[in-house]
């Protein structure tokens, strides 16, 4: 090994005293400070000028939230580079290295940092915090429902908790894979030095970060009493908390849209030499299909919430029937977002599951192209099924048949994904490490979620189940049992690369069994409630539903215990875990071929890819190798099946 | 069979890159699949009956039948996934040192015939599900000329029922047995969900809009109407008692709510003499009406004669017409939304 030819690490660059400019002074604390300051200013100004008007308090809350979000992003540095650029002096190369985190050690995790690995790690922590919040709220809900007429929560608090639990979990699940893994892992997977738009990448994180306090603020502004679906006109009449809720969504959509564009552009433009679209790891495909679907779905959410705010703040009446609007308009716009969003959540973790199954079965992904076609078909159909959420609203009964058709059609590509998953396991060398445990749990749960979905797709049966606990159990099986368990598998799989340490699998298996059993008990309890006819989102219920509810609550506590053990395992691993080798799973994708911890700009030498990463058992050399030195400065594709090498990286980078 | 032998076996079978559909593993999986399918079918056939409450209308029975049929159809597919995944854990799991990866398995990148078969089966199942769903849905669309009209108004957090023509307005719902009923549902404030679960129908109560559902109760019994759409603070308490009763009891109940006897009898579809307690047949309150073939077109009319209307065996045929549940906008005939208030 002629290591002498390897270039020096970028992060060891010594920066001048003025590198980074204003960024040197900005961090999360200046962001919080400036956000609170500007929020306060907005509150004072709007309070003084608008409080007397008809929609005064709504206007005040909207302005305050807007002030907070803009202030936070000014304080963290989101707008620095664009403003400098507009003023005519762009960032210098040293500035860019500073913003990428050079020379800041761990502080870079608390700053506006363009390194995609920092952003990915930030996302991972944020998602864990969101799950902790949402999970705590879920435990409060289940505790309230342990008896038929519990006095643990009053109905107003209960409704507010139900709403925030739903929305926080939706936000968390949308970004749980596309945040941490599509940012940290996916660029390395395709042989890129960073995302296509590193500044937008950092922005997408800090914008979503600033959205979170808005939704938590709803508890102090009267609480949103309308559920996460916030059906009008109830939500139009809701306390000012609804304005904060809507602002949270609007800001969140900005973040998701920016991140989605970034993901797609990265994959389209930043692939390494030889990394054709047909050689992309399947997880990359899942990421871009999920991101693309998000770009379709999320604007409708922004639109819906903007209309909601104008209804509340300026007295328009898009959704108020009394003034010529229609609640059905809200329901349509909401679900045009709402159903594709389910697949925005689902597709990336399912793709990650296929990736993991391939590594741990030591087999190629079964039906790689078929699986991609399945994802594309799911995404295409997903935009045409929204009205199955409205079968019982009374809107357009003539469309019952067509929407039954599209909804049931979607089970065909979903079935294909199942075939690809079990086909990958078929006669594999099943290596039962911790990620694989969760892959199996994903399969077992998701099939239950899928089968119970077909009852709900059928209009006559949906007339019984709509709005009752059966629906709740069904979508928790798909989103928790399916998507979130898939994401859990992804956490276990990529944790060694992200943290540089191994997880303690003995602790992990305790967590696994608690989670696996907890999910079944919790949601079988809820299926039972649903069959008996218990409506959703009720704080009190008829004593005939008692046994089912108690079963569900016991299961929920088990589940919570499992997640706490899992959290302990992660924190323990992060601090005290064994140092991870670069490729603990002997996987063939590129992210495992770079050193751990991953250097800035990932590749010391550009990789040249000669085959896809699924050459298990084919007896050919690995086609996705990263050479650690550069024998030639004239990169050339070498024939498939042999390791390639590329040019020495341009240490300057291309931010 | 050792792992190496297994690999040899696999490689011998994969000369063309495909995998024979039946192999030794396939045989065992087939047996596991059969067992799982049988379990699934048994659950599908027996469990819904025990889990669901007593359903009081044809639409309710449709719910039960749909669950049974769908579960039975889905059982083989789900069982296949479970069978393969369980078998893979027991038969193909790498035993021994878990710190090192097992040797690579066979390089199977797909299986065209298997994919096509899988695609064909799932497409076929979707066609069956769709055919079932649309057929049942269409049979529920049949409307009747003579129906009992019930106006339902949702408001935070009560349901109010009024029976047009009788002057009766109540907070409890009673319905006569075997009489087609049409609920005209609206709301005075926010969106509610009118959900008489055991009747197998449900529709939202939207402000300024009237939505309609139709059903024909065909079993006697008590039930609860609940609100299925989160509607604010006391959503959990937005429910009321309801019952399906005999026409005589219904008439008596209407009178107790303030209707005159003549109007009550007319609404209940019984003649005045029939409504007196002496002519009510014993056992009517518990009997499940039997259907009489060939009398499907009979509907109850207000001026039906006393003997016909009091005998359960002859009142029953009204229910043999598969009755419709539909949600249409606007009061039965015309406008979809009333003018803004």
Interface residues (C-beta under 8 A of the other chain):
Chain A: X155 X156 X159 X162 X225 X226 X227 X231 X232 X233 X234 X237 X321 X322 X323 X324 X326 X327 X328 X361 X362 X363 X364 X365 X366 X367 X368 X369 X370 X392 X393 X394 X395 X397 X400 X401 X404 X405 X408 X409 X411 X412 X415 X416 X418 X419 X422 X423 X425 X426 X427 X428 X429 X430 X431 X432 X433 X440 X443 X444 X447 X448 X451 X454 X455 X457 X458 X459 X460 X461 X463 X464 X466 X467 X468 X528 X531 X532 X533 X535 X536 X537 X538 X539 X540 X541 X542 X585 X586 X614 X615 X616 X617 X618
Chain B: X3 X6 X10 X19 X25 X48 X51 X52 X53 X59 X60 X62 X63 X66 X67 X70 X71 X74 X77 X78 X81 X82 X84 X85 X88 X89 X92 X93 X94 X98 X101 X102 X103 X104 X105 X106 X107 X108 X109 X110 X111 X114 X115 X118 X119 X122 X123 X125 X126 X129 X130 X132 X133 X134 X136 X137 X140 X185 X189 X190 X191 X193 X195 X197 X198 X200 X201 X202 X203 X204 X206 X207 X208 X209 X211 X224 X226 X227 X228 X229 X230 X231 X232 X233 X234 X235 X236 X237 X239 X325 X326 X327 X328 X329 X337 X340 X341
